[in-house]
Amino acid sequence: MSEGAAQPVERHLPTEEARDLFALVRELIQREIAPHAAAEEEAGHFPRELFTLLSESGLLGLAYDSEFGGGDQPYEVYLQVLEELAAARLTVGLGVSVHSLACHGLAGYGTKEQQTEHLPDMLGGGLLGAYCLSEPSSGSDAASLRTKAVRDGDDWIITGTKAWITHGGIADFYTVLARTGGEGARGVTAFLVPGDAEGLAAAAPEKKMGMKGSPTAQLHFDGVRVPDARRIGDEGQGFAIALSALDSGRLGIAACAIGVAQAALAEALRYATERRQFGRPIADFQGLRFMLADMATQIEAGRALYLAAARLRDAGRPFSKEAAMAKLLCTDTAMKVTTDAVQVLGGYGYTADFPVERYMREAKVLQIVEGTNQIQRMVIARHLAGPDSR
Ligand SMILES: Cc1cc2nc3c(=O)[nH]c(=O)nc-3n(C[C@H](O)[C@H](O)[C@H](O)COP(=O)(O)OP(=O)(O)OC[C@H]3O[C@@H](n4cnc5c(N)ncnc54)[C@H](O)[C@@H]3O)c2cc1C
């Protein structure tokens, strides 16, 4: 059995510091992540101690301000780190991306006091974060969320159920979107809720098709009391904060998708050069050569698209449409490439003795999270043609 992530991708990194960072990341992957990925995924084990190491190594706050313990790296660099982590193990790459998503609100909209108090621990102090927008009855239509926060003196009392929360039940802090006003997007406010808050309980993790090492759970808020000092941004600003976080988060999902696809291609290439049929390596047959060529081309196109969107973000330009395009193209690419990788391995590809069936199961979730690919198309079309007139 082998892990397909081993083949290094040649990267054009903007600085010496970024090149040093990649040497560190690759060493960490080889030592701490790749050797355990298959067995821990099979066992449904979340590597919590690894995330403490990633935090202490500066990898949980890479794209954030160094004033608060971040790494000051451009998105162009951060996303390529995510890509390599996800190639080794999606639970880790996606976990870092979700943690970053959970920090986005406070880093972008918090007060200086809030940032000074909380961000250093969130970005590099060993804490793990989660982002709570979805609910059992509001997924794509996220603005219809029903979890309520009611003012009580200097506090808020939060009641309701969040669904599908990555790191649900194990996170140290939750960025929670709750209704403080009327219906729709304008009635939503964001809060930073500690993981050990009284009245907060997680259900048993969902039994998922893939990414079994990454816990996904419902969270029940039963009158959870949160001081107003933990409100992020203004009352009614929460949905705008949530969407802004998702613009950046979608780039993270795109990078993770390319990582999974790259790992699948590496494994398909390795196998195709070793496996012999009709007296020759199967990599000699044009039917497979063209398939491998298409896989490699689709991966390069996806990587180029997410990097182009990242460079817009790094330049302070609008990038919502491009982030949606990158999420759409890269995750569809991951699904196609991982499915083709299973085909290249034939019957062996369909067994758990090789990692490609895991990659295929993992790719599927990336077409769903942080806005399904139908929702990405809606976002792109809205930018192209304006709001739909219904
Ligand atoms: C493993 C995993 C981890 C997750 N982690 C998190 C997390 O950390 N935090 C969080 O808040 N959420 C998380 N989610 C939730 C995820 O964001 C939602 O599953 C997703 O937004 C879709 O919502 P839904 O599942 O309710 O599907 P629905 O919204 O019910 O959609 C069902 C189907 O209808 C389609 N559809 C819906 N509306 C339209 C439309 N207007 N036009 C065309 N098609 C439409 C969808 O594309 C989909 O195919 C996670 C989900 C999974 C599976």
The ligand as an ORCA input file, in Angstrom:
! r2SCAN-3c Opt
* xyz 0 1
  C     -18.867     16.914      6.125
  C     -19.589     18.233      6.215
  C     -19.022     19.269      6.966
  C     -19.696     20.483      7.108
  N     -19.146     21.462      7.905
  C     -19.883     22.573      8.160
  C     -19.407     23.539      9.126
  O     -18.308     23.400      9.705
  N     -20.200     24.608      9.404
  C     -21.407     24.811      8.804
  O     -22.050     25.815      9.094
  N     -21.883     23.910      7.870
  C     -21.144     22.814      7.544
  N     -21.623     21.891      6.629
  C     -22.941     22.100      6.028
  C     -22.878     22.433      4.527
  O     -22.421     23.743      4.357
  C     -24.283     22.186      3.973
  O     -24.461     20.779      3.942
  C     -24.466     22.791      2.603
  O     -24.466     24.195      2.669
  C     -25.779     22.318      1.958
  O     -26.856     22.444      2.818
  P     -27.850     21.182      3.032
  O     -27.005     20.004      3.315
  O     -28.865     21.578      4.019
  O     -28.499     20.945      1.615
  P     -29.780     21.708      0.998
  O     -29.593     23.180      1.101
  O     -31.028     21.117      1.543
  O     -29.623     21.298     -0.544
  C     -30.037     20.040     -1.058
  C     -29.801     20.065     -2.571
  O     -30.579     21.118     -3.163
  C     -29.751     21.972     -3.916
  N     -30.276     23.351     -3.836
  C     -30.690     24.024     -2.728
  N     -31.103     25.251     -3.057
  C     -30.935     25.379     -4.412
  C     -31.178     26.418     -5.363
  N     -31.670     27.605     -4.978
  N     -30.886     26.169     -6.647
  C     -30.381     24.965     -7.052
  N     -30.132     23.948     -6.194
  C     -30.406     24.149     -4.897
  C     -28.381     21.861     -3.270
  O     -27.341     22.259     -4.162
  C     -28.338     20.384     -2.938
  O     -27.969     19.666     -4.081
  C     -20.939     20.680      6.448
  C     -21.485     19.647      5.668
  C     -20.826     18.430      5.559
  C     -21.457     17.341      4.739
*
